[in-house]
């Protein structure tokens, strides 16, 4: 068994680095996502059997049929679940319709393998920090407001990947198990 998820990588963008740096300096109690681990999750799998990797790869292939490489726009910032209780700080995605299509297909097809189907609709976003407490929340909110509406950059999506996530005391370590190219 391993902890798995399907995602697309995100480029190292200077404005995202600036945003994350300011979040880190806000004094808020949070854990920033390591730059090398930035990704847009399409489907969190959780506990995954090694024996299912080939079947998951096949579902990934089925889920991208007819989807050519495309561009998304990383724009705006926000948090989940709400202003009074912040757990996740994110960067938004525009022009993400194809990501939504792929994620919904994965969600539907992977249920047949026993993976929990998400009830809420998929909203593409890039998690940049996980908030641990409400300490210095006002400072955190100031940074978020400063970056509200900012365009961080464009990103081309050329592949989706199946990742293994190993949780360590230093943070998660991700390894790519399968990589599926979008066809031109």
N, C-alpha and C positions, 0 to 999 in steps of 0.2 A: 504494500500500500504506500501511496505517496500523496502529498497535498498538491492538487493540480489546478491549473486555470488556463484558459485560452485568451490570448491578448495580441495586441499589436504594439510594437516598440514606438517610443516617441524620441525624436531627435533632441540633442542637447541644444536648447535655445537660450541665448543670453538673457532675455527678459524673464524667462521662467526661473533661471538661476538667480536673478536679482530679486524676484518676488519671494523665492524660497529663503534667500539670505535675509531679507527684511523680516520674514516670519520668524526665522530663527533668532533674530536680534530683538524681537518684540517682548521677550521676557515671559511669553506664554509657555505653559508646560505642554510641549508637543514633541512629536517624533517626525522629523522630515523624512520623506522617502529619499533613499540614496539616488543620486543622479543616474547611475547605471541601471537602476531598477524602475525608472519611470516607464509606465506603459498604460495603455487603455485596455482595461479588462472587458472582454466580450462575454465571457462566461466563467464564473468561479465554480470549480468542480468540487473542491474539498477532497475528502478521502477518495482516492482513485486506485483501482486495482491495476497492477502492471499488465495483467492479461488483457485489459481493455484498451491499451494504447493503440493497437492497430484499428480497432473498431472506432475509436475516437477520431483517429486520422481520417478514416473513410467519411465520417460524419462531417468533419471539417471540410473535406473536398466537396461533398454534396452541398454544403452551405455557402460555398463561394462560386458555384457554377454560374457563369454569365456575368460575374462581377470582374470588371477590368480594374487595373490600378487606378486610384483616384486620390484627390487631394481633399484634406480637411483643413479647417482654420481653427487654431487654438486661440480662443478669445473669451474674455471676461473671467471673473472669479466668483466664488461663493462658498457656501458651507452646507453640510448636512448635520443633523436634521433641521435645525433652525437657530435663530439668533440667541435664544435663551439657553440652548444646550447644543454646543458645537462639538461634533466628534470628528468630522472630516472637512478639510479645506481642499477645494478643487479648482482646476482651470477648466473652463467650458470648451465645448466643441461645436463649431458651426459647420454646415455642409456635411453633416454626419449621417445622412439618410442611408448610405450604403453600409455604414457600420451597424446601424439599427437593423437593417435587413439581415445582415450576417448574424448578428447576436440573436435575433428572434428565431432564425432558422436553427441555430445551435441549441437554443433553449428548448425548442419543440422536439428536435431529433434526439437530443441527449437524454430526454426523459425516458425514452425507450430502453436506455441502458441503465436506468435506475437513478439518474441524477435528478435532484430536486428541481422542479420547474419554477422559475421566478414568476410570481403573480403580477408584480408591477411591470409596467412597460420599461424597456431599456432606455436609459438616458446616458449617452456617451459623455464621459468626463475623465479628467486626469487627476487622480488623487495625488496631492503634493505633501500633505501633512495629516497626521492623526493627533487629535488634541486629547491630552490626558486629564486635564482638570480645567476649572474656570479661572485659574490664576492668571492675572494680567489679560483678561478677556478684552477689556477696552482697548488695550494696545494692539492686540491681535486684530480687532475689528477696524482700527485705524489703517492698518496695513492693507486689509482686504478692501476697504473703501478706496484707498489710494489707487489700487489696481483695477477697480471696477470698470468694465468696458474696454480695457486695454486689449489690443491685438498682439498676441505673443508671436505669431508666425504661422506659416503654412507648412503642412507636412504631407508628403506623399505616402500613401498606404500601398505597399506592394506585396505584402504577405501577412499571414496570420500564423501564430505559433502556439504550440502546446508547451506549457512550462511545468516544471517540478519546482515547488517552493519548499526549501528546508529552513525551518525556523531555528535560528541560533541566538545566543545571548547578544551578539553584535548586530543582529537584525537578520531579515530573511536573505537566503542565497537562492537565486533563481538559475535554473539550467534549462536549456531548450531541448525538448525531447523530439518534437516534430515541427517542421517548417513547411507551410504550404503556400506556394506562390500564386498570386492572382495572375491570370493569363491576359496578355495584351490582345 
